[in-house]
């Protein structure tokens, strides 16, 4: 569905025409002064420091340990809910 189709499918009054989450056509955006669709501000700073990451086997073990801990905690909750 196109953005225009999304806008047309919205129920009247569902969203104010000047609301924060309005839908705009690409062409409408290009007509604006100083249009910038660069989303550089979404970059994760921690990814820029990837040279400092541990080796993959160490990361995998840390993930496995975290998952095991989470599973144990969830199992304990499930047991309490049975009681």
C-alpha positions as CSV (number, residue, x, y, z in Angstrom):
1,X,0.0,0.0,0.0
2,X,1.4,3.4,-0.9
3,X,1.6,6.2,1.6
4,X,-1.2,8.0,-0.3
5,X,-3.3,4.8,0.1
6,X,-2.5,4.7,3.8
7,X,-3.7,8.3,4.2
8,X,-6.9,7.6,2.3
9,X,-7.6,4.5,4.3
10,X,-7.5,6.4,7.6
11,X,-10.9,7.0,9.1
12,X,-12.0,10.6,9.3
13,X,-11.0,12.1,12.6
14,X,-8.6,9.3,13.3
15,X,-5.7,11.7,13.3
16,X,-5.6,15.4,13.2
17,X,-4.3,16.9,9.9
18,X,-1.6,18.6,11.8
19,X,-0.8,15.7,14.1
20,X,2.7,14.5,14.8
21,X,2.3,11.2,13.0
22,X,0.9,12.4,9.7
23,X,1.6,10.6,6.5
24,X,3.3,12.5,3.7
25,X,3.9,11.6,0.1
26,X,7.5,11.6,-1.0
27,X,6.7,14.3,-3.5
28,X,5.2,16.5,-0.8
29,X,8.4,16.2,1.2
30,X,10.6,17.1,-1.7
31,X,8.7,20.3,-2.2
32,X,9.8,21.5,1.2
33,X,12.7,23.8,1.8
34,X,15.8,22.1,3.2
35,X,14.5,18.6,2.8
36,X,16.9,16.1,4.4
37,X,15.9,12.4,4.6
38,X,19.3,11.4,6.1
39,X,18.7,9.3,9.2
40,X,22.3,9.5,10.4
41,X,21.1,10.3,13.9
42,X,19.8,6.7,14.2
43,X,23.3,5.3,14.2
44,X,24.3,3.1,17.2
45,X,27.5,4.6,18.6
46,X,28.4,1.3,20.1
47,X,28.7,-0.2,16.6
48,X,31.4,2.3,15.7
49,X,33.6,0.7,18.4
50,X,33.4,-2.8,16.9
51,X,37.2,-3.1,17.1
52,X,36.9,-3.4,20.8
53,X,34.4,-6.3,20.7
54,X,35.4,-9.7,22.2
55,X,36.0,-12.7,19.9
56,X,32.9,-14.3,18.5
57,X,33.3,-17.4,20.7
58,X,33.3,-15.2,23.8
59,X,30.3,-13.3,22.6
60,X,28.4,-16.5,21.8
61,X,29.1,-17.9,25.3
62,X,28.0,-14.7,26.9
63,X,24.7,-14.8,24.9
64,X,24.2,-18.5,25.8
65,X,24.8,-17.7,29.5
66,X,22.3,-14.8,29.4
67,X,19.8,-17.0,27.7
68,X,20.3,-19.8,30.2
69,X,19.8,-17.3,33.1
70,X,16.6,-16.0,31.5
71,X,15.3,-19.5,30.9
72,X,15.9,-20.4,34.6
73,X,14.1,-17.2,35.7
74,X,11.2,-17.8,33.4
75,X,10.9,-21.4,34.6
76,X,10.8,-20.3,38.2
77,X,8.0,-17.9,37.3
78,X,6.1,-20.6,35.5
79,X,6.4,-22.9,38.5
80,X,5.1,-20.2,40.8
81,X,2.1,-19.6,38.5
82,X,1.3,-23.4,38.7
83,X,1.0,-23.2,42.5
